[in-house]
Amino acid sequence: MNNVVLKSYAKINLFLKVGKKLRKTKLHNIQSLIFLISLKDEIIIKKIYGSKDVVKFTGKFKKNIKKKNNSIKKSLLLLRRKKFIEKKTNYQIVVKKNIPVFSGLGGGSSNAASIIQYFLKGRKISKKDIDYFSKHLGSDLKLFFKSKKVFQKNLSTIVDFKKKYTFYFLLIYPFLKSSTKEIYSKLRKFELIKNKSNYKQNSRSKFINALQLSNNSLEKVVISKFPAVGKILKEMRLVKNCQLSRVTGSGSACFALFLNKKDGALALRQIKKKFPKFWCVLCKTI
């Protein structure tokens, strides 16, 4: 079998509202607008002759990934349980980690979704299957089975976001491990989640205005735990033509949004000088 190369893209939460926990799932109700961006991991899959799968991680962010209990191994286990992979067939999977871990950029969920979609190719992925995998791999997994831009109305409802806006994102990751579970556990102020959207604007400027009036419910908690994140956001907001800046997901990565590549590239140079020890990159919507 020849090597198969998959592209596994990062995500950004342009805003994130967190509500109270739902009785049925015991998970927080959430609402968010999520765009996939050009930052990506590369996954190489090869069928091998052996008694077990071989999963390896390479790249800048290979550290802090559990060797025995990671999203790739979990995905393979679940695929076999559902008989989407033959039990006696084994694979070597090498993941080049370009997406920071514990960052709120969804790298682990994206990797898992890429693996599942590959092994289910040619088959229609049912909602029941997606719910099954999400139950074991995390609710973020659902985001990566939709289009490249989605609006999450609530915990269980995700719809395509059909506006074809192109934006540039300056990402900065301060090498701080942010635990999603811990950040959510420290949140005390919850928002009322309504299924209405204020983001289906007919113009880009109105869309940006709506985003500027929104927020990330978890941002203050992240800043409280990691004061460096607050300093990053403050500096990003001072950069010329920055439309908005906030934490993505539960952090610790932050982003600044720009309308064109030139402004984003200029901001990248400025922020790199200000925070030389942090990881910075310019990405765009895909």
Summary of the structure (lengths in Angstrom):
residues: 286
radius of gyration: 19.0
end to end distance: 29.9
largest distance: 57.1
contacts: 898
relative contact order: 0.18
helix: 31%
strand: 28%
